[in-house]
């Protein structure tokens, strides 16, 4: 197998590894770094379960080659909050009851995180656009939008 | 995933060396929202990927003597939020705003959208609208070719294996107003069922110049010259709009012939055209 050196920042830490040239960023995060908060759903860029932030912007890590992230900054759900210290967006998801099975939640939280960074006071419509690349098969969309609104209010304080 | 080598050039020269050495065995990776999927599905099996997204010279948008030049590795998000694009060629901003999803728009590039040569490529009708010209570079030299000539059917282009699409050059009419609309099965992540783009230059209440392009009607997006000729010199009023819509319906019916989607699309084009004309009307007032 072809291997090449990959060096990038993941959740603030500089990481250098020899990894195969044919793996996706999703595979690198889950199988090499064991950051399993990033989920694989459809593997086709339709569901957004594998969303991570690449240089601050949400992308589908199932459609990014691992080596394409060389020299760049990746943030996964593990970089947003910890079980002891949840991020305000994560708290808002709990408070609003926006988590059902939880599979889409990491991607939803990251999409919301990127939105609120750019636009701290989004309208409901803007929130819907921001999470339009993330599918929730429990279909609890209203509560997810409520949660993002709540998070915006919390962070605004 | 299948075996594939990977190169990450940082300059155009390095990329051209790789493409010349790899011939048709290397494939350009310009975002990957389609290519990574095609690799997994084994629809393509290149020996190596040449990732051009780390070449800073292939990113950005600039205006030069009335022309708008968009570098190939510029993402849809970057195009949709560019002040130049929003002011001068809003039809392209409309198109880039509705590509896939926010994630896809942050990763996918204008160059990738062109080179894939999909009939439903979202940005291409708007690029074709403004007489888009592709600038192709290789170690052998540089050439410019109209997008309508570059695109040669579903998934086919006139690009040689050693050539790199460096930029697309758009020539909007000075003082024009434009709009684009896409009809998909749902809002996000839908492949265009039918799309259109219109550019108009007004002289008082009349249309002085017009361009019209349609997508998802033929193997590649194309300029609807019949509709353009009809619009030239007409009053911009309800009568003209309704006549235009009737002509567009006929054109779509002609192009699609007996295809299963024809009965749907020849009606749907009416709604698409109305939406585009509404956008132009709103923008004209600004």
Interface residues (C-beta under 8 A of the other chain):
Chain A: X1 X2 X4 X21 X22 X23 X24 X43 X44 X45 X46 X48 X51 X54 X57 X58 X59 X60 X62 X63 X64 X65 X67 X68 X70 X71 X111 X114 X129 X130 X132 X133 X134
Chain B: X1 X2 X3 X4 X5 X6 X8 X29 X32 X33 X36 X37 X39 X40 X49 X51 X53 X54 X77 X100 X101 X102 X103 X104 X106 X107 X187 X188 X189
